């Protein structure tokens, strides 16, 4: 019986009985390289399982690979050693439940893909021996050394797959945002009876919806699809704004005509009273100051009951509290902390000069992230317009970044925190600014 490596060089020589292929030759090269590497078995199997589906392995292939790996020992994966398995076909069929033909098919695929290599004996039989320390001194069968040689390749491939998945997720979120914005604009135009080619735009939108992938697809296809959605969105936005402006012109024209008619009626000579108005009185009629007007100017409600005064004081206090809560946030901070929202906002409303502009644009962008009008109204009622606007901007930004899956639920959570006195919205914005700087 050969000792240690004496018989290892012999098993590397092909017997010539198995038909050689390019895949088997590459697997043999990987086996030679794996013999010079020391990789723990667990690490090797984790690496191959993460990319198994991508490199073409089936579920049955992985089952057979796991079964083969169970026969190896820790010392088989050290430098200078090869994890060779010489289990019989009958035993492998019993452990996996495969038929003989299925067993051969799975083993062949593992070898052609380069995950294992065949070490054939001259007579085609599988067998092996270990020394007293448990090290393989001679063996013929399934060689798992290619796993050690390719572990860095598999790890790199897994990192690339992870990056591709993350990129695809970002593209899908952007497609969702564009899709919701297009739908909201078309529905608003149709409900407002605005003029425009809305039937044609609706047809184009439905065609794009039909192209949405039903399963995972490559980022190239998603990028192309996103470009189409953005192009349609720009077209819908331009058409919508044009229709709104045209509608405003029509309304202004109608108002002007009505005012002209009203002035004409006022200037009608038949309505003019030419007789002078003479006040006849025998008593002095001094000019007096209206007490209610004076009290209103001073902030006092005339003839108000005590509980009404309390209600007014409470309303003033709530308004002052809301003002103080919003004082910690300024428009510049909100826009710098939320660049994704800022981009959409500038496209929608151009230059935003104050919170009123931001509130208007936030309300227009609300439908595209799925926040209901009811939730938006509650937020405005309980937080005030400024804080509610900041909360919606933060919700929009986090949803686009993939940090919030349910924007409506997140906004309701902000309202609940405010009710409990636990809302510190400025911290979220300053935290995002700090993250951008880092």
Phi, psi and omega in degrees: 000126181293149181257138177049249187265009185297323182264357184292325181290333180288325184284351177280345183277124180295142181279336180093354183274336179268137181294124183280142175226167179297321180296317180293325179294318178295320178299322178294322177296319177297324180296318177299317180292323180294331179296336181266007182242150175243105182230127177301144183300316181301316181296321180295318182287324176298318181298316183287327180291328181293333183242007185306310182296325183290326182270002173105010180279140177265170180300320178295325177298316181293325177297315179295321180296318177298320179296318178294320180296331180294339180278344184275160179241166186302320183290343179290343184258013178275167178299135179087357181243159177231128177283087182257136182245127180242031177296146182285161177299320182298318181292317180295322177295322179293321183285327184260337184082010180279153167282171181296318180294320178294320178299315179294323181294315179294319179295321180295319180293320177301321181285319181294327178282344177091026178267327174229170175227153177268130173246097188267138174277165180303327181261006176081007180268151176259128176197167181191168180221149174240153178273189183296333179272001177088009179274144179288126178253336175199133183200150175224134181158223181269121182260121181263011180301328179304333178297320179293322183289331188254010185297319178295322177298316180293321179295318178295318178297320179296319178298319178294321178294321178296317179296321178295319178297317179297319179296319179295322178296319178297317180296320179295321178295319179294322176296319179298316179299312180297320181297315180293323180293318178298313181298317181297318180294316181295316180296320179295321179293317181291319180291330178271003179055041179282147180281145178154169181280056187290330177296316178295317180294323177296320177297318177297320179297316179294326177297319178292322178299325179291339180274353180300133183291141178269353179215177181300137180222167184288156182295331180299317179293320179293322178297318178295318180294320179297320179298320178295316180296318180294322178297317178293322180298317178298321180293318179295317180299314181298317179295319181296311181298320179297318180292320179297315180297320178296321179294321178296321178298318179297317180295316179298321178296318179295319179296318180298317179299318180295320179295320179298317180296320180296316179296324179297318178295321180295328181271004181295124182302332182293339181265356184277132176257111186273346181287138180288148179265118183243125178270120181250122181207149178255003181240155176292143181229072183293155177283126181242156179270134179287117184297322181294323179293322179295317181293322179294321178296329179275358179089014182254133178271119183292144177055030182273139176287159181304319181292330177292321176297321178297317179299319180294319177298320179296318179297319178297320180295318179298316179297319180293321179297316178298321180296317180294320180295329180276347185292334183286347182245133174243163186300320182296318179297315181299315183289323179290325181284342184233073185295327180294315178294320181301321179297313179295320183295317179295324177294328183276313189242005181070226182280127179259112186265339182206180182294332178297318177296318181294321178298319180295313181292322178299320177295326178287326181276347182307313184297333186288344176253006173083018175277125183288157178296327179296314179296323180292320179294320178297317180298317179294322182291320186267335181256339189092155185302319186290310180294321178298321178297313179299320179296319179292322177299315179296319178298315178302313183296316181292325178292317179295330179276359180080012181272341182230121181272328181239091182301320180298316178294323180294318179294320177296324176297322177297318179297319179296319178298319179298321179295329179271001181074022183249011183273125175229071189296328182297331180296322180296318181290316179293328176296321178292323176296319178295321178295324177293322180292325179291000000 
